[in-house]
Amino acid sequence: MKGIVLQRDQAAKIQLIDLPKPVCGPQEVLIQVKAAALNHRDEWCRKGLYPNLKDGVVLGSDGAGLVAELGAGVDPILIGKEVLINPAKNWGTNEKAQSRDFEILGMPSHGTLAEYIAVPADRIHAKPNHLNWEEAAALPLAALTAYRAVVVKGQVQAGDQVLVTGVGGGVAQFAAQFALALGAKVFVSSSSPEKLSQALALGASAGFNYLQLDWSAAALQQTGGMDLVIDGAAGDTLPNLMEVCKPGARIVFYGATRGNPGQLEARKLFWNQLQLIGTTMGSDADFLQMLQLVEKFTIKPVVDAVYPFSQAEQAFDRMKEGKQFGKITLVP
Ligand SMILES: NC(=O)c1ccc[n+]([C@@H]2O[C@H](COP(=O)([O-])OP(=O)(O)OC[C@H]3O[C@@H](n4cnc5c(N)ncnc54)[C@H](OP(=O)(O)O)[C@@H]3O)[C@@H](O)[C@H]2O)c1
């Protein structure tokens, strides 16, 4: 079968190669991948900026497809089912945080950017009927992360004012859609006027260009402030995020695309009763609740582009350059 592996001695750092078709172990299922999707994690791997990298490992955490074969002990009813894969392995029993054995599909274990993948049977879920293959593949990692950030950690309430930063990102577009579905008034930021317009079309109330130095002062004046901020950039934007908050607001971080914050205005933090909250992906319970939310409100992931596996380098480059609005997907 064909698969896209990390290969750091190649100019592109990734390579489409022939690999043996995986064999199901006990309690595993073999999925014939119909579509897969990229996360920024895949690009961090290609850049060599992810821990414990191994060349020759199939990249990709997100995928959807058909159950093609069953390992010993798996219910035969699953054969032929249309499913998507939860890439979060070994979360553990503590809902507050993942266990030490927590792993994400697609490094160090083989991922979804291949024609077939073997996964534990408890990682698969029925594909929501209203989604096509690319939309279903776009869902797992980013939607799980956004669900936990907005609902579990952010505790969003109907009527809350919510800012989702960098709305062009894969996680961010889910965060905006989930907050809207739950009755929040959603504001967004982006580097791109076109992406801000796309977010307004999704239901956002207003957008701010974070490349403009005074964007947070303008946002505060225009909106009266946020109850909740969902951010995956961190870096030097932290003072802006704190400025745009109402007293008592929560800022939930799921990423640090822009690195560590240079400064933290501690007095502003405590005087304004702000909460800085970290979050990572989500538990199995979060995944189930995320799927229920997506089905209840027939939420559709925004698919930015669909590439064949043979054009994986272009797909990764699109993510590297931040050109996308929503999820970049690949098909075998
Ligand atoms: N903790 C977790 O479980 C978890 C899960 C998923 C992702 N992540 C991390 O979260 C980050 C985003 O992941 P992703 O897959 O959604 O990536 P992505 O699709 O590549 O999106 C990245 C987005 O970041 C935005 N951005 C860049 N600089 C910004 C700034 N200064 N202020 C605000 N936004 C900025 C851009 O938005 P515009 O294009 O709109 O300007 C860009 O589209 C990555 O660092 C990733 O590693 C963590």
The ligand as an SDF file (V2000), in Angstrom:
LIG
                    3D

 48 52  0  0  0  0  0  0  0  0999 V2000
   -2.9540   21.0720   22.5940 N   0  0  0  0  0  0  0  0  0  0  0  0
   -3.5390   20.3840   21.6540 C   0  0  0  0  0  0  0  0  0  0  0  0
   -4.1530   19.3500   21.8930 O   0  0  0  0  0  0  0  0  0  0  0  0
   -3.4880   20.8820   20.2550 C   0  0  0  0  0  0  0  0  0  0  0  0
   -4.3670   20.3540   19.3160 C   0  0  0  0  0  0  0  0  0  0  0  0
   -4.3590   20.8900   18.0340 C   0  0  0  0  0  0  0  0  0  0  0  0
   -3.4700   21.9060   17.7240 C   0  0  0  0  0  0  0  0  0  0  0  0
   -2.5960   22.3520   18.6420 N   0  0  0  0  0  0  0  0  0  0  0  0
   -1.6630   23.4520   18.3310 C   0  0  0  0  0  0  0  0  0  0  0  0
   -2.4730   24.5880   18.0690 O   0  0  0  0  0  0  0  0  0  0  0  0
   -1.9220   25.3730   17.0070 C   0  0  0  0  0  0  0  0  0  0  0  0
   -2.9250   25.4770   15.8760 C   0  0  0  0  0  0  0  0  0  0  0  0
   -3.1410   24.1840   15.3270 O   0  0  0  0  0  0  0  0  0  0  0  0
   -3.9810   23.9820   13.9890 P   0  0  0  0  0  0  0  0  0  0  0  0
   -3.8440   22.5600   13.5860 O   0  0  0  0  0  0  0  0  0  0  0  0
   -5.3330   24.5970   14.1500 O   0  0  0  0  0  0  0  0  0  0  0  0
   -3.0780   24.8720   13.0130 O   0  0  0  0  0  0  0  0  0  0  0  0
   -3.3390   25.5990   11.6490 P   0  0  0  0  0  0  0  0  0  0  0  0
   -4.5580   25.0270   10.9790 O   0  0  0  0  0  0  0  0  0  0  0  0
   -2.0540   25.6150   10.9190 O   0  0  0  0  0  0  0  0  0  0  0  0
   -3.7020   27.0780   12.1150 O   0  0  0  0  0  0  0  0  0  0  0  0
   -2.7620   27.9650   12.5970 C   0  0  0  0  0  0  0  0  0  0  0  0
   -3.4080   29.3610   12.6360 C   0  0  0  0  0  0  0  0  0  0  0  0
   -2.7420   30.1350   13.6130 O   0  0  0  0  0  0  0  0  0  0  0  0
   -3.1580   31.4550   13.3930 C   0  0  0  0  0  0  0  0  0  0  0  0
   -2.1550   32.3990   13.8950 N   0  0  0  0  0  0  0  0  0  0  0  0
   -0.8770   32.5260   13.5170 C   0  0  0  0  0  0  0  0  0  0  0  0
   -0.3140   33.5670   14.1840 N   0  0  0  0  0  0  0  0  0  0  0  0
   -1.2590   34.0780   15.0130 C   0  0  0  0  0  0  0  0  0  0  0  0
   -1.2960   35.1510   15.9530 C   0  0  0  0  0  0  0  0  0  0  0  0
   -0.2290   35.9200   16.1860 N   0  0  0  0  0  0  0  0  0  0  0  0
   -2.4660   35.3740   16.6120 N   0  0  0  0  0  0  0  0  0  0  0  0
   -3.5380   34.6050   16.3890 C   0  0  0  0  0  0  0  0  0  0  0  0
   -3.5660   33.5900   15.5070 N   0  0  0  0  0  0  0  0  0  0  0  0
   -2.4300   33.3280   14.8360 C   0  0  0  0  0  0  0  0  0  0  0  0
   -3.3560   31.5970   11.8820 C   0  0  0  0  0  0  0  0  0  0  0  0
   -4.6620   32.1310   11.6830 O   0  0  0  0  0  0  0  0  0  0  0  0
   -5.0340   33.0810   10.4260 P   0  0  0  0  0  0  0  0  0  0  0  0
   -4.6730   32.2900    9.2120 O   0  0  0  0  0  0  0  0  0  0  0  0
   -6.5050   33.2910   10.5730 O   0  0  0  0  0  0  0  0  0  0  0  0
   -4.2460   34.3490   10.5550 O   0  0  0  0  0  0  0  0  0  0  0  0
   -3.2360   30.1570   11.3700 C   0  0  0  0  0  0  0  0  0  0  0  0
   -4.2120   29.8170   10.4150 O   0  0  0  0  0  0  0  0  0  0  0  0
   -0.6200   24.6540   16.6120 C   0  0  0  0  0  0  0  0  0  0  0  0
    0.4440   25.2570   17.3110 O   0  0  0  0  0  0  0  0  0  0  0  0
   -0.8440   23.2330   17.0750 C   0  0  0  0  0  0  0  0  0  0  0  0
    0.3490   22.5440   17.3190 O   0  0  0  0  0  0  0  0  0  0  0  0
   -2.5900   21.8710   19.9140 C   0  0  0  0  0  0  0  0  0  0  0  0
  1  2  1  0
  2  3  2  0
  2  4  1  0
  4  5  1  0
  4 48  2  0
  5  6  2  0
  6  7  1  0
  7  8  2  0
  8  9  1  0
  8 48  1  0
  9 10  1  0
  9 46  1  0
 10 11  1  0
 11 12  1  0
 11 44  1  0
 12 13  1  0
 13 14  1  0
 14 15  2  0
 14 16  1  0
 14 17  1  0
 17 18  1  0
 18 19  2  0
 18 20  1  0
 18 21  1  0
 21 22  1  0
 22 23  1  0
 23 24  1  0
 23 42  1  0
 24 25  1  0
 25 26  1  0
 25 36  1  0
 26 27  1  0
 26 35  1  0
 27 28  2  0
 28 29  1  0
 29 30  1  0
 29 35  2  0
 30 31  1  0
 30 32  2  0
 32 33  1  0
 33 34  2  0
 34 35  1  0
 36 37  1  0
 36 42  1  0
 37 38  1  0
 38 39  2  0
 38 40  1  0
 38 41  1  0
 42 43  1  0
 44 45  1  0
 44 46  1  0
 46 47  1  0
M  CHG  2   8   1  16  -1
M  END
$$$$
